[in-house]
């Protein structure tokens, strides 16, 4: 056990303890280190101006990817290497080729957003991704520019000759950092301090376990603990002063929860697997799911956020819950057992996991450790929908998952799940029962839409009115028929 965090910034070693561990990375860089090239605008992970590279140990090597530093707190960065825009220059103080390309293509006007764009492009070079117009648009989805216009920035990216460009991370001595991290990464971090403000005081603590047993034991002893995996939602709440946790546990070092297994058409996903890694596998094995992953967040967010976080957050507008509902996914909950060699584990179906708004089946001492589901068979039709005010990086107004099992043009079984229409994601048992045994006909789905509308109870809020959501519930059934069933009928006829 140690009482400090260890990380490097642009190759320079830092040890942080006490209250300083509760700083966001962007505040630490700008306020403590004077590295003001990292900009902060939204403090929500939406604009990308605070983008930088984070390197972590994977398979005995340093692996780098882009993240939003405004929603990464220092307690998440133990044994990590941070590269900022200032760290891109070489020993001769020469700027990086990405920066030179931005200058040559006139890709900067006011310049405030420019460091974020530069770091996102540097992240693409780290992963050796081919620079095509499509990949650049995808890679820069999480970066906003208000004045320059995107064409010049895209031109700058496309002008880069990747074969001649060294990775930014190669400018630093990875071997020294790896040796330092290897020595420290097996020791849990526990920091406590007394926070005093306005005449009152309270004890504040953060904890970084190295094993699942350590994490479960800590959670069992601290009922008020806030668990952080990617932190892409909790950190926003902290930045906006809606949440001020006194006890935080970061799961940064639980590498055993980053697995993904496909066995007999069953996918099992570890609770700490990032959306970026999950998306890579879904492109091949579950393209319907991959389509939603592509638009729900930027790369910076997907490099940090997790599916388990989406589940634990228990939002009725979570983008992926309708999929989990209709695919009939299961959640593994692990709990602490004193004096036991193995943890206590149980599997719960997602359809029994939520008992009300933000109320789940998970006990106080439990953690989500894995999620599993069966891949759709050839005779099954799966379609997922998300309605929002913009295509990328937006909170959902309405979500839906529709799954049908067919035989000779007839529906044998149906599962429907709608989000944003109640305090939790709702299954529609009456509409499902109506569809069973029916043929794939337009009038059937028109009637199913009316029944779906009657089964939900949406509210009006800043994103949409209840009437609009009700109409969406009806229309989505018609849309599903024209997108999926028309095609299926033509296949059957052929």
N, C-alpha and C positions, 0 to 999 in steps of 0.2 A: 504494500500500500504506500502511496506517496501523496503529498498534499499540494502538488503543483501540476499544471498543464505544461507540456513541452511541444513546441512547434517552431518551424522556421519561416521567416518571411524574406524572400529574395536571397536565400542562402544564409541568413543571419539567425542564430539561435535565440529563442526567447523562452523564459520560464515565467509562467503566470500563476498566481494563486489568489485566494481570497475573493474579494468583491470584483476584482478586475475580470474574473472568469465569466461574469454576467454581462460583459459588454458584447455588443454586436461586433463582428469582424470589421465592418466599415468604420464604425466609431473608433475602434482601436487603431486602425491604420491611419485615419485622418487626425485624430486627436492626440494619440500617444506617440506615434511614429512620424507624424508630419508627412505621410505619403498621401497627398491630397489629389493625386491623379485619379484615384478611385472616387467617383462622384456618387452622391445620393440624391434622389429626387422623390421617389414614391415611398420608399421604405416598406414596400410590399412584395418585391420581386417581380414587378410588372414591367418596368421600363428598361432594365438591363444596363443602366449607366454605371452600376457598381460591379459589373462582371469582372471576375478574375479567375486565375487557375488555381485549383487545389490538387495537390499530389498526395496520394495515400499509398500505403504498402499493399500490394496485391501480388501473390505468388512470388514473394521475395524480390519484387521490383517496385519502382515507383510508377504509379499510373496517374495521369493528370486529366482533368476535365474542367469545364467551365461551370461556375456556380454564381449565384447572387450573394454578394457579401453582406448585404443589408439584413438578410434573414438567416445568416449563419452566426451563431453565437460562439464565443471562444471555447465553451465547454464541449462543443462538437468537434473541435479541431485538434485534439490531442494526437500527437505523432503524425502531423500533416505538414506539408510544405506549401506555403502560399506564395504565388508569383503575381505581383501587381504589374501595372503598366510601366512603372518605373524600372521593374526588373527585366524588361525586354531588351534594354541596351546592353551591348557587349562590353568587354574590358576596355576597349578603346573609346567608350562612350558613344558608339555609333548606334543610331536608332535601328529598330527591327525592320525587316523588309515589309512587313504589314503596314507599319507606320509610314514608311516611304511611299508605298502604293497609295495610301489614303491621301497623302500630299499631292502626288502626281496626278491623281484622278479628281482632285478638287472635292474630296469626300468629306470635307469638314467646313462648316460655316461658323457658327458660334463656338463650336468645339466642345460643348459641355457633355454631349453624349459620346463623343469620339473615343475616349478610352474604353468604354464598354464595347463598342463595335470592334475595336482593335483586339480586345481580349477574346471576344467570341470567335473572331477569325483565327486567332492564335490557337484557340482550343480545337478548331477544325484541323489545323496543321498538326497538332499533337496526336490526333487519332488517324492522321494520314487519309482523311476523307477526300475523295475526288472533288475538285472545285468546279461544279457545274452550276448553271443558273438555278436549277431546282434545289440542289443541296445548299447553296448559299442562302436562298430564300428561307429554307427550313432552318438553317443554322443561325440566322439573324432574326427569327420570329420573335425572340424575347428582347429585342433591342428596338427602342423607339427613337426617332429623330424628328424634331419639330420644324427644322428650318432648311436643312441642306437638300433633302430629297434623297430617295433611296437609290436612284439609278447610278449616281456617281460612286456610291459606296459599293454597289454590286460590281461596277466596272473595276474598282480597286481590287476586289476579291478575285475576279476572273483574270486579272493581269498577273497573279502570282504564279510563279513556276515552282510547284511543290518539290520537284526533284532536286532543285538547287537550294531549297530552304531548310536550314537546320531547325529542329524543334527548340522552342524557347527553353524547355526544361534542361536541354543539354548544356546550357550555359552555367549550370550549377553542379556541384560535386555530389551526385546521388549516393555514392558509396559511403561517404562520411555520415550523411543523414540516415541512410539505411542502418548503419551500425548503431547509431544513437537511438533510433526508433526501436530496433530489435531489442536493445537492452531495456527499454522502458515500457514497451507495449504490453508486456505480460503482467504489469502491475496496475491494479485498480487505482483510480484517482478519487480522493475524497477531500473536499475543501469546505470548511465551515467558517462563518464570520458573523459578527453582530452588526446589523444595519441600524444606524441611528438617523432619525429624521424628525424634525419638529417636536422635539422633546420626548419622543417615544423610540423604542428599539425592538427589534425582533431578530431571531436567529435565521440565517439564510444558509443554504447548503446546495452544492451540486456534487454529483457522484457519477463516475464513469466506470462501470464494471467491465471485467474482461471475460467473464463466463456467464452463462445463463443462470446457473445456481446463485451466483453473487447478485445478479439482477433481481431474481425472484425473492431472495432473502431480504434484500433492501426494500423492495416493494411491500413485502409482508409487514415489515417493521415501521414503514412510513406511509401512513394512510393518505397523507396530503401530497404525495409525490406527483409531479408532472413528468410524464415519460416523453422523451424526445427521440425520434428516429431521424427523419429528414428535417423536421421543424418548420416546414413551409407554411403551415397554418398557425401553429402556436407562436412562432416568432413574429408573425404579422400582428397577432393580438397583443404581444408584448410591446412591439414598436408603437402601436396605437393606444397604449395604456389601457387596454381592456383586460389585461391579465398581468399579474405580478406574482409569479410563483415564488414561494419561500423554499421549496425543495424541488430540485430538478435531477432527473436521472437520464443521462445521454447513453444511447445504445451503440455509440460509434464503434466500439471494439468487438461487438458480438458478430464476428465474421461467419460463425456457423449458421447464422440466419440469413445469409445472402445466397443460398442455393436455389437452383431451379432444376427439377427432375421431371422427365417425361417417361412414364413406365406404363405399358399397356394402355396407351391413349388417356392416361391420367396425368395431368400437370399438377405438380406440387411446388408451391412458391414459398420461399423463406420470407419472413416478416420484414427483413431489412433489404431485400432485393429492390434496387431502384427501378423506377419506371423505364429508364433508358435501357437497362438490361432486359427487363421483361418485354419491352417492345421488340427487341432484336429477335427473340424467340417467337413472338406472336406473328411477326411478318410471314413466317413460314407455316406455322401450325394453327394460327387463329386470326386470319386477316380481318374478320369483322371487328374483333377487339382492337387490333392494331390501328384501324381507322380512327377509332375514338381516342386512343392514346396519342395519336399524331397531333390532334387539334386541341387537346385539353390543356396543355401547358407548354412553356418554352423548354428548350434543352436544359437551361440552367436549373429550372424547377425539377424536370424529370431526372436530372442527375442526382438530386437529393431526395425527392419525395418517394413514398412507398405505398404499395397497395394496402398493407396493414394499417397505415396511417389513415387512409381513406375510409377504412372500415371502422377503426376505433373512434374517429372523429364523429361518426354517427349523424352526418348531415343528411336530411331528406333530399337534398339536391346534389349529393355526391355523384360524380359522373359515371362511376363504374358499378354502383350497387345494383342497378337493374340487370346488368349482365350477370352478376353473381347470383341474383335471385333466380333468373330463368334457367341458368345453367345448373342450378341446384348445388352450389358450392358448399364446401364444409370448411370450418375454421377450427384450427387446433389451439386450444387454450392450455397453457402450462402454468402450474401453480407450485409454490414452494412446499416441500416436505422436510421438516426438521429431521436430522439424523438419517436421511435416506440417500442412497447412492444415485438414484434416478429421480427426476422431477415427476410430479403428478400431471398427466396429460389427459385431455378429453377432446373429442371432436363434436362440434355443434354445427348443425345446418344453418346456413345464413338465413333461411326463412323462419327460423326460431330464435335468431340472435337478438333482434330488436323488440323491446317490450313497450316502447313509447318514445317520445322525443328525447334524444340523447340518453336513453335508458337501454342498457344492453345486458346480455346474459353474463358477461364477464364479471367475475368476482374481483373484489378489491385487490387480492393478492395474486391475481393471474395476469399473464401477458399473452397477447396473440403471438404465436411462434411460426405457424405455417397456414397456408390456404391451399386447398386442392379442389379440382373439378375435372370432369370427364370431357374430353374433346367431342364436338358434335360428330355424329355418324353421317353417312352419305344420305340417308333418308330424312335427316333433320334439317330444318331451315332456321337460321338464327339471324336476326337483324337488330342493330342497336341504333338509337337516335339520341341526338342532343340538340336542343333548341336554345340559342342564346342570342344576344344582341349583336355580337360579332363572331366571326368564325373561330378565331384563335384566342386562347388565353382569356376566356370569359367565364364568369359564373353562370351555371345553367339556369334557365328559366323552366325548362321541362326536359325530362329524360325518359326514355322508354327502352325496354328490352322485350322482344317477341321471339318465342321459340315454338316451333311446330314439329311434330313427328308425323310423317306422311306415309301412306301406303296406297298406291294406285290412285293418286289424286284425291284421297280422302284424309281428313285430319284425324289421326288416332289419339293424339294428345296435344295439349296446348298449355303454355305458360306465358303469362303476361305480367310485367312489372313496370309501374310508372313512378317516376320521381318528381318532386316538386308539386305534388297534388295532395299532400297530407303531411302529418307530423313525422311519418317515416315513409320509406319507399313502400308502395302498396302492390300486393298481388291482387288480381281481379278474378276471383273464383267463379263468379256468375258468368262473366264473359268467356272464361276458359271452358266452362261446362257447355255453354251454348255452341262453341266452335267444334267440340268433339263430335266426330261422326259426320261432319259436314264436308261438302265438296268445296274446292277452291273456286268460288264464284264471287263476283263483285258484289252482288246484293247481300251475300252472307257477311262480308266484311263491312258493308255499310251498316247493317243491323248491329254487328259486333261493336262498331264505333259508338252507336247510340247507347248500347248497354254499358260500355266502358265509361262513358260520360256520367252515367247514373251511379257508378260505383265509387267515384272519387269525391273528395271534399276539399278542393283547393282554396287557398286564401288569396287576397289581393295584397301585394307588397310593392316595393320599388321596382321590381323586375317585370311584373305582369299582373293583370287583374285576374280574378277567379274565373270570369267568363272566358277570357282568352285561353287560360289553361284548360278549361273544360272543352273548348272548341278544339284545342290541340289534341286532346285525348281522343276525340272522335275522328279528327282528320288523319291522325297517325295510322289508324287502322286502314283507311283508304289508301294512304301512301304505301303502306306495307304491301297491300294487295298488288298495286301496279308495279312496284319494284321487284317483288319476289314471286308472287303467285302467277302473274301473267307469264313470266319466264318459265316457271315450273310447269304450267299447263302446256306450253309449247313443247317442252321437253317430253312430256308424257305423250302428246299427240305424235311427235316424231318417232 
